[in-house]
Amino acid sequence: MTKSKALFTFLALLLFISSTYAQKVKVDYKSNIISVDGKEIAKVVKIKDKENFGLTSTFELLSLSGEKLIIAVVATDFTSEDGNADFYYRFSFLPTKQTGIFSLGKLSTEKNFVKLIGESGMVVDNMLDEAKVNEFLAKKGKNPKVEISYDLVRRNQMGKALIKDQTKEIDQGNVIIGMFEHIGRTPDMDTYRFKLPSGLVVATASFSGGNEGKNFRVSTNKDRVTRTIPMKTGYGKVFAASEGMDSNRYALEFIAHWLINNGYL
């Protein structure tokens, strides 16, 4: 390597190191005031969430002049991965009318919030810098899985589930608790969708062999799990002469019972 190339490489490395250090800022937090590199930029208001018995909090970011800039609340509609030590928070950026999902550690959540805000550089002269907000959303925003939560239809769960072929409804104890829909057929496989009366899809099941099938594969939306379940219907084929009957009705009743017994329907 020539001396000129070596010098160029050294200068480029020095410039990279300098720019890396220049991007790092010192964030301090005292008496609810965030300071970046010794300059006060904003104030944090912490509000304990009564509905969670104070185990979580809502954070409001105010400018030094008192204008509300950001509201961060726990996003309960998302599911955490196993072992995840973070909460998902929904940030509402009030001046720019934007929202985003971010993760904050369950330990020292307030300090995590302060660190995110301070290092983002988006609070400039008592205001939110829109370009910095966009950059923050792009770099730090999360896209977690949605947690599907729903209430089952109230009824006597001891009764037998019955398939109503004409209306595609599922009855238990003279109460309509769900519906089914045939959504696909191949030479070897039938696929059905199961829903609450409200239309919310709770599961999708596929099986081969009709009522004589050995097992079915079911995906439940509540917990996003797919599993294979042994199937024993105790019945044979439903012949075309049985007017209005779904040819897989005994398999459907078995699957409906499985969904009921496991709290999905």
LINFENQUI-V225035 format. One record per residue. N is the residue number from 1. RES is the residue in one small letter. PHI is phi in whole degrees, -180 to 180 (none if undefined). PSI is psi as a letter, one per 30 degrees, with the letter a starting at -180 (NA if undefined). Layout:
n: (N	N)
res: (RES	RES)
phi: (PHI	PHI)
psi: (PSI	PSI)
This chain:
n: (1	2	3	4	5	6	7	8	9	10	11	12	13	14	15	16	17	18	19	20	21	22	23	24	25	26	27	28	29	30	31	32	33	34	35	36	37	38	39	40	41	42	43	44	45	46	47	48	49	50	51	52	53	54	55	56	57	58	59	60	61	62	63	64	65	66	67	68	69	70	71	72	73	74	75	76	77	78	79	80	81	82	83	84	85	86	87	88	89	90	91	92	93	94	95	96	97	98	99	100	101	102	103	104	105	106	107	108	109	110	111	112	113	114	115	116	117	118	119	120	121	122	123	124	125	126	127	128	129	130	131	132	133	134	135	136	137	138	139	140	141	142	143	144	145	146	147	148	149	150	151	152	153	154	155	156	157	158	159	160	161	162	163	164	165	166	167	168	169	170	171	172	173	174	175	176	177	178	179	180	181	182	183	184	185	186	187	188	189	190	191	192	193	194	195	196	197	198	199	200	201	202	203	204	205	206	207	208	209	210	211	212	213	214	215	216	217	218	219	220	221	222	223	224	225	226	227	228	229	230	231	232	233	234	235	236	237	238	239	240	241	242	243	244	245	246	247	248	249	250	251	252	253	254	255	256	257	258	259	260	261	262	263	264	265)
res: (m	t	k	s	k	a	l	f	t	f	l	a	l	l	l	f	i	s	s	t	y	a	q	k	v	k	v	d	y	k	s	n	i	i	s	v	d	g	k	e	i	a	k	v	v	k	i	k	d	k	e	n	f	g	l	t	s	t	f	e	l	l	s	l	s	g	e	k	l	i	i	a	v	v	a	t	d	f	t	s	e	d	g	n	a	d	f	y	y	r	f	s	f	l	p	t	k	q	t	g	i	f	s	l	g	k	l	s	t	e	k	n	f	v	k	l	i	g	e	s	g	m	v	v	d	n	m	l	d	e	a	k	v	n	e	f	l	a	k	k	g	k	n	p	k	v	e	i	s	y	d	l	v	r	r	n	q	m	g	k	a	l	i	k	d	q	t	k	e	i	d	q	g	n	v	i	i	g	m	f	e	h	i	g	r	t	p	d	m	d	t	y	r	f	k	l	p	s	g	l	v	v	a	t	a	s	f	s	g	g	n	e	g	k	n	f	r	v	s	t	n	k	d	r	v	t	r	t	i	p	m	k	t	g	y	g	k	v	f	a	a	s	e	g	m	d	s	n	r	y	a	l	e	f	i	a	h	w	l	i	n	n	g	y	l)
phi: (none	-73	-62	-66	-68	-64	-66	-64	-62	-64	-66	-65	-63	-63	-64	-63	-63	-65	-68	-65	-69	-66	-77	-77	-124	-100	-107	-118	-142	-149	52	68	-108	-91	-122	-121	52	85	-109	-69	-121	-165	-121	-112	-112	-105	-123	-68	-81	-65	-67	-107	57	77	-76	-125	-139	-99	-116	-116	-102	-113	-69	-64	-90	100	-77	-77	-106	-138	-121	-119	-124	-62	-94	-82	-91	-123	-100	-89	-69	-57	82	-71	-97	-120	-96	-94	-120	-97	-96	-109	-92	-65	-64	-98	56	-124	-135	-161	-106	-135	-103	-128	-59	-67	-95	58	-59	-62	-65	-64	-61	-61	-62	-58	-66	-63	-77	-71	71	-88	-92	-130	52	69	-136	-91	-83	-61	-63	-70	-63	-60	-65	-63	-61	-70	-87	-110	-66	-114	-133	-75	-71	-78	-88	-91	-124	-153	-101	-77	-67	-74	-169	-80	-81	-83	-76	-76	-80	-120	-93	-98	-64	-66	-101	61	-107	-115	-112	-142	63	63	-125	-77	-106	-174	-140	-130	-145	-81	-114	-171	-145	-118	-56	-115	-147	-115	-127	-126	-113	-113	-134	-76	-57	-73	102	-68	-75	-108	-163	-129	-129	-128	-159	-119	88	59	-67	-99	-64	-87	-159	-135	-108	-126	-114	-102	-73	-61	-120	56	-116	-116	-145	-108	-119	-61	-125	-131	-93	77	-129	-100	-74	-102	-81	-56	-67	-78	-59	82	-85	-69	-64	-111	-61	-72	-66	-64	-65	-63	-65	-59	-63	-63	-64	-65	-64	-104	79	-99	-138)
psi: (k	l	e	e	e	e	e	e	e	e	e	e	e	e	e	e	e	e	e	e	e	f	f	k	l	j	k	l	j	k	h	g	k	k	k	j	h	f	k	k	e	l	k	k	k	k	j	k	j	e	f	g	h	g	f	l	l	k	k	k	k	k	l	f	f	f	k	k	e	k	k	j	l	k	j	f	g	k	k	k	l	k	g	k	g	l	k	k	k	j	k	j	j	e	e	f	h	l	l	l	k	l	k	k	k	f	k	h	e	e	e	e	e	e	e	e	e	e	f	f	g	f	j	k	h	g	l	k	j	e	e	e	e	e	e	e	e	e	e	f	k	l	i	l	k	k	j	j	k	l	k	l	k	k	l	j	g	f	l	k	k	k	k	j	e	e	f	h	l	k	k	j	h	g	k	j	f	a	l	l	k	j	f	k	k	l	f	f	k	k	k	l	k	k	l	l	f	f	f	k	k	f	l	k	k	k	l	l	g	b	f	g	k	f	l	l	k	k	k	k	f	e	g	h	k	k	l	k	k	k	k	j	e	g	l	b	l	j	l	f	f	i	k	f	k	k	f	g	e	e	e	e	e	e	e	e	e	e	e	e	f	g	g	f	NA)
